Amino acid sequence: MLRVAVIGSGPSGVYTAQALVEQRAVPGIEVYVLDRLPCPYGLVRYGVAPDHEKIKSLQNNLRTVLEHPRVHFLGNVDVGAPGLGPRELRRAFHAVVYCVGAATDRRLGIPGEDLPGSCSATDFVSWYSAHPDAPAGRFALTARSAVVIGVGNVAVDVARVLAREAAELAGTDVPQTALGTFADSRVRDIWMVGRRGPSQAKFTTKELRELGSLPHAEVCVRPEELALDPAYGDPGGLPAVNRRNVEVLRGWAERPAPQEPDRPGTDRPGTGRPGTDLVRRIHLRFFLRPAEILGDAESGVRGVRFERTAPDGWGGVRGTGRYEDIAGELVLRSVGYRGTPQEGLPFDQEGGTVPHLEGRVLRDGVPSPGEYVAGWIKRGPTGVIGTNRPCAKQTAASLLADAGAGALDEEPPAQDPVTVLRQAGQRPVPWRGWLGIEAAEAALGRELGRTVVKIPDWDGLLAAARTTG
């Protein structure tokens, strides 16, 4: 029997497990999916916005794999901790597949980036997604204006969630403390800013259109910022998704600007849409490159200074030497993810990935027997959730080929992997422990008059996991 450890229970890890147990060339494979968190599903649980129920429902598909009789979920296992590195894992498993994603954000590298009020969008997403590593009181949302730097799907998610009313989020699984913060939010203007033009924006058209359907928000676009790079000629020369994005943006830019009547006694702006109660505005800005986050260590962020850019004719931009300041007391940086070094594994600092050949980990350019990677730590933070499936299948195929060729000839000990993990100081949470967490979150939702409500802290999660024995 071939025993494989998959490190990480997000889409890439679960798809890897699925590819291994559903194939027939090498029968009898047992897969142990290990995760640092006591909860499965990775970014599907802790990265997908709470109002994206359809995408979050992918958990049901992942669940089917994790409930397979030859797949064993073990949460609360910190691979890389002392006593549980690659060497120890190779003593317990024939092969180990690392599916650990890209755990940190890319930095802007500009002055003021670390001022109070300047945060990564990932931290904000973790907070409203109830990630147990996120401090409960991290965000107060007392800012009147928030600046989101970046024009990818994460930036769109952040802007959309900031623009929603608390009543709209009450039907999601957002933690109760975060819901209270959204209810008290003073944010009225949300600026989403990209250094390049609309033809290079990374958001998908579906995500973009959602901004225009928010019941209490107005999207503002400046026609003069919708110029296309001459490299593309006209919209017909763009890839389909970028062409649709430009069409949506131009439609918004052609609408009459919303009026702002004087409304004494309220801090809500007026609306250009009769019969609606406009609460917030989402400003989409392009051709602005962040140069400095303004403010000081005592009072925090007060805005961002951008340099105006222009198309360079080759799909990029060049600086113009002209600057514009956008006021804001909250800055959320969303300019991409980056993989982090894994204990005991080689690492490419430039690419933020583990060197590999078709998923086989390379040590000094040579495949390391029994060590594999899949997902973002393999290929970098590119693609959508579904992109992980063919990536995982390639890695699984390499592993199976190596098994068939006798390259995985080291016999693991007869001890059960759970015993090995406990001897390494770990306290694994099995699948039944996760079911206990699910039950506790459903009960919390009923108690609060909501649906399922996530438990946001380690103590609460582990206590719920122990209720199943």
Secondary structure, 3 states (H helix, E strand, C coil): CCEEEEECCCHHHHHHHHHHHHCCCCCCCEEEEECCCCCCCCHHHHCCCCCCHHHHCHHHHHHHHHCCCCEEEEECCCCCCCCCCHHHHHHHCCEEEECCCCCEECCCCCCCCCCCCEEEHHHHHHHHCCCCCCCCCCCCCCCCEEEEECCCHHHHHHHHHHHCCHHHHCCCCCCHHHHHHHHCCCCCEEEEECCCCHHHCCCCHHHHHHHHCCCCEEEEECHHHCCCCHHHCCHHHCCHHHHHHHHHHHHHHCCCCCCCCCCCCCCCCCCCCCCCCCCEEEEEECCEEEEEEEEECCCEEEEEEEEEEEECCCCCEEEEEEEEEEECCEEEECCCEECCCCCCCCCECCCCECCEECCEEEECCEEEEEEEECCHHHHCCCCCHHHHHHHHHHHHHHHHHHHHCCCCCCCCCCCCHHHHHHHCCCCCEEHHHHHHHHHHHHHHHHHCCCCCCCCCCHHHHHHHHHCCC
